[in-house]
Amino acid sequence: MYIAMTQADLAVDVQDHAQAEIERVHEFVRQMPGFRWAMYLHSLDEPDRFASVSMWLTPEQASSQIGAVLGDAAQTRGYDVVTARGAMTPASHLALVEWRVGEADAAAFANRWNAVFHAIEDRIGSRLLRDLEAPGSLAGLHAVTAEGNLDAKTLGANIEDGELRVSPLSVHRYEVLSLAEV
């Protein structure tokens, strides 16, 4: 599985237009081979920041149309799904938590991450992602139906397993504005 995430800062005067365009694109990509789901997001921490995250069977099947709506300044990152816990849809809020663990520690980190999120997958759906351009960079993508489940302690899940001690580099929290799924 493949996840594409595009982020951009949008001026106030184009935010409503962008959401209408994203919803139109969501209707289109729903029919595309390999499409699983997509969400249009508004940052809870940065008022001008909007994002789109979508899941596809393969990177080759992913549509660039969603990122194109957010404009030339949009930044897109691609991820392989390493492991999954719980469901990602429906969701009202989403968070992306980034870690740098190094390639040698990636398997130990994934095992520990699985154990942490297995215990709470009834209230939080999660995907552990590997950045395609930086294999030592991992991200947790977490979907919830209640914003209260996006607390820092749960999202950070400070991973400590023997010699492996890793804290998150960053946490980005979003409200889901639009959801499309097959």
C-alpha positions in Angstrom: 0.0 0.0 0.0 1.1 3.6 -0.7 0.1 6.8 1.0 0.6 10.3 -0.6 0.5 13.4 1.6 0.4 16.9 0.2 0.6 20.0 2.3 0.3 23.7 1.4 -0.4 27.0 3.0 -3.5 28.6 1.4 -4.6 32.2 1.5 -7.9 32.9 3.1 -9.5 34.0 -0.2 -8.8 30.6 -1.9 -9.6 28.2 1.0 -13.3 27.7 0.1 -12.5 27.3 -3.6 -9.8 24.7 -2.8 -12.2 22.6 -0.7 -14.8 22.6 -3.5 -12.1 21.5 -6.0 -10.8 18.8 -3.7 -14.3 17.4 -3.3 -14.7 17.4 -7.1 -11.4 15.6 -7.5 -12.4 13.1 -4.8 -15.4 12.1 -6.9 -13.1 11.5 -9.8 -10.4 9.5 -8.1 -13.0 7.3 -6.4 -13.3 5.6 -9.8 -9.6 5.2 -10.4 -7.9 1.7 -10.1 -6.0 1.3 -6.9 -7.7 4.1 -5.0 -8.7 3.3 -1.4 -9.5 6.6 0.4 -8.6 10.3 0.6 -9.0 13.0 3.1 -8.8 16.8 2.8 -7.5 18.2 6.1 -7.2 21.6 7.9 -4.4 22.0 10.5 -5.4 22.4 14.1 -2.1 24.1 14.8 -1.4 26.3 11.7 -4.6 28.1 10.5 -3.4 28.5 6.9 -2.1 24.9 6.5 -4.2 22.4 4.5 -3.3 18.9 3.4 -4.5 16.0 1.5 -3.7 12.4 2.3 -4.7 9.5 0.1 -4.2 5.7 0.1 -3.5 3.7 -3.1 -2.5 0.1 -3.8 0.7 1.3 -5.6 2.6 4.5 -6.1 2.0 4.2 -9.9 -1.7 4.3 -9.4 -1.7 7.4 -7.2 -3.3 10.5 -8.8 -1.4 13.8 -8.8 -4.7 15.7 -9.3 -5.3 16.1 -5.6 -1.9 17.8 -5.0 -2.4 19.9 -8.2 -5.4 21.6 -6.6 -3.3 22.8 -3.7 -1.0 24.7 -6.1 2.7 25.0 -7.0 3.8 25.6 -3.5 2.4 22.2 -2.3 4.8 19.7 -0.9 4.1 16.0 -1.5 5.7 13.1 0.2 5.2 9.4 -0.6 5.2 6.6 1.9 5.1 2.8 2.0 2.7 1.4 4.6 4.9 -0.8 6.9 2.2 -1.9 9.3 -1.4 -1.1 10.1 -3.6 -1.1 13.2 -7.4 -0.5 13.3 -9.5 1.4 10.7 -8.7 4.7 9.1 -12.2 5.6 8.1 -14.5 7.2 9.1 -12.5 9.8 10.9 -13.0 13.4 12.1 -9.4 14.1 13.0 -6.0 12.9 11.8 -2.4 13.2 13.0 1.0 12.6 11.4 3.8 11.9 13.9 7.3 11.8 12.5 10.4 9.9 13.7 13.9 9.4 12.5 15.1 5.9 13.6 17.8 4.8 11.1 17.5 1.9 8.8 19.2 -0.5 11.3 16.6 0.1 14.0 13.5 0.2 11.7 12.4 -3.4 12.4 12.7 -3.1 16.1 10.8 0.2 16.0 8.0 -1.3 13.9 7.6 -4.2 16.4 7.4 -1.9 19.3 5.1 0.5 17.5 2.8 -2.4 16.7 2.6 -3.4 20.3 1.8 0.1 21.5 -1.0 0.7 19.0 -2.4 -2.8 19.1 -3.7 -2.0 22.6 -5.7 1.0 21.5 -6.8 0.2 18.0 -10.4 0.3 19.1 -10.2 4.1 19.4 -7.4 5.0 17.0 -6.6 3.7 13.5 -2.9 3.9 12.7 -0.6 3.2 9.8 3.2 3.1 10.3 4.7 4.6 7.2 8.3 4.6 5.7 9.2 7.8 3.8 10.2 6.6 0.3 12.9 9.2 0.0 14.4 8.7 3.5 14.1 5.0 4.6 15.2 5.9 8.1 12.3 8.3 8.5 9.1 6.8 9.7 5.7 8.4 10.4 2.6 7.3 12.3 -0.6 8.3 10.6 -3.4 8.2 13.1 -7.2 8.6 12.5 -9.7 9.1 15.2 -13.4 9.9 15.5 -12.9 12.0 18.7 -10.3 14.7 18.8 -9.5 13.9 22.5 -7.8 10.7 21.3 -5.1 12.8 19.7 -3.4 13.6 23.0 0.4 14.0 22.9 1.1 11.0 25.1 -0.9 8.6 22.9 0.5 10.0 19.6 4.1 10.2 20.9 4.1 6.7 22.2 7.7 7.2 23.2 9.2 4.0 21.9 11.6 2.4 24.4 12.7 -1.1 23.7 16.1 -2.2 25.1 18.6 0.2 23.5 16.0 1.7 21.1 14.8 5.0 22.6 13.0 7.3 20.1 10.9 10.4 20.6 8.8 12.0 17.9 10.5 14.8 15.8 7.1 16.4 15.0 3.4 16.0 15.5 0.9 17.5 13.0 -2.8 17.4 13.9 -5.7 18.0 11.5 -9.4 18.2 11.2 -10.9 16.1 8.4 -12.9 18.4 6.1 -13.7 15.9 3.4 -13.5 12.1 3.1 -13.7 9.9 0.0 -13.5 6.2 0.0 -14.4 3.2 -2.1 
